[in-house]
Each structure stands twice: as structure tokens, then as C-alpha cells.
Amino acid sequence: MVSYLSLIDSSSGLTAGVDEVGRGALFGPVVAAAVILPEVVLDDLASIGVKDSKKLTEKPRRYLATQIQAVALDCKIGMASVHEIDRLNILRASLLAMKRSILRLTPRPEFVLVDGNQEIRDLCIPQKTIVQGDSQCLAIAAASIVAKVWRDKLIIRLAKKYPVYDLTNNKGYGTQKHKQAIENYGLSPQHRLSFSPCQPSLFPV
């Protein structure tokens, strides 16, 4: 059961939840969503099944993402590109994507609930990190769903451009079929060169 850590109270003011997806993928950007939920919708969202996106299949995720976006005060996406992932490292790129999603929110939140144990640097908004926040906090769970659905749609579009990697099925993650395609066909411009399966030194000469 998702707890109500995301309740808006007088001490924290307008509160946003933020989460990222795609951190472990070999292909494509890391994507974050930031969501501000009014207190009056929390019970309804919990009752229709909003929870950690990893615990949902594709069809329920898509339905819930639509419901979340319909009732949220605001919901925004932030990304960090493959090049930023390779330049900064995946942790810093993930936090950058989160920061970008938060700073696009209107109205600007007064408090942010962040999934994980790493604070977002230079955010200038008070924040609280919550380990496994997508399982404990409704606002973070909602953000995880919106981010996952948005990124999956992006990867499916990119799959038409890069059909050999089985992206429609693996969403950019390192399945055996994906890794075999990298060996057979090489890398695309959307592969993360800093991730070991994508490093040219590991390819046979």
C-alpha cells in the first residue's frame, strides 16, 4: 500500500514527487517526471492502482499515466541525453533529468520528494530523498509511471530508426538479443558508450 508521504501540509507547501527511468538501459536517454498532485486526488489514485511503475504491466501503466496527467496540478518531463550520460556518468545525468523536470513545473513547488538517496544539486527548493520512494510515496509512484510511459513511447519511436536492436521489446535494456545485435551490427548514436556492453574495447577484432 502506497503511503501518503506526498500529502500537502502547511509545513512543506506545494509538493512535487520526482522519479527517473532508464537508468540501467544501454540505449537512449534517462527520463524523469515531476508531478504535483492535489491532496483531494490521492485516495482516488491509490484506489485505481497507482504504485511503483516496475510493479505494473504496460497496459495498466498507460491507463494510469493518463489518469495522473488528467488530475495533476502539473506534470513535466526532463531528460538527459546519451552524450550527457557518457560525459557526466549515469547518476549525475539522472539527477540532472530530475532537476530539469522539476524546474519546468508550473506552479513551482515549494518542496520536492526525490526517489533514492541522492539529493539534486543546486535545486534551490527544499527536498527530501526517500529510498524506494516509488513504493512508499504516491507522488513519486505517479512520477515513475509517467516517466516510464513517456520513455517507452520514445524508445518505440526510435525502434523504427534502429530496428536491429529489438528495442520495441527490450526498451533499450541489455537483453541477450540486444547485446547480440550490438556484436553483430555495432553501436547506434543512441547507445551509451560509458556502459561496459557498449565499449568498443570489448568487441572482437
Secondary structure as GFF3:
##gff-version 3
##sequence-region A 1 205
A	DSSP	beta_strand	15	21	.	.	.	ID=ss1
A	DSSP	beta_strand	30	36	.	.	.	ID=ss2
A	DSSP	three_ten_helix	39	41	.	.	.	ID=ss3
A	DSSP	alpha_helix	42	47	.	.	.	ID=ss4
A	DSSP	three_ten_helix	53	55	.	.	.	ID=ss5
A	DSSP	alpha_helix	58	71	.	.	.	ID=ss6
A	DSSP	beta_strand	74	80	.	.	.	ID=ss7
A	DSSP	alpha_helix	82	88	.	.	.	ID=ss8
A	DSSP	alpha_helix	90	103	.	.	.	ID=ss9
A	DSSP	beta_strand	111	115	.	.	.	ID=ss10
A	DSSP	beta_strand	127	130	.	.	.	ID=ss11
A	DSSP	alpha_helix	133	136	.	.	.	ID=ss12
A	DSSP	alpha_helix	138	161	.	.	.	ID=ss13
A	DSSP	three_ten_helix	163	165	.	.	.	ID=ss14
A	DSSP	alpha_helix	167	170	.	.	.	ID=ss15
A	DSSP	alpha_helix	176	185	.	.	.	ID=ss16
A	DSSP	three_ten_helix	196	198	.	.	.	ID=ss17
A	DSSP	three_ten_helix	200	202	.	.	.	ID=ss18
###
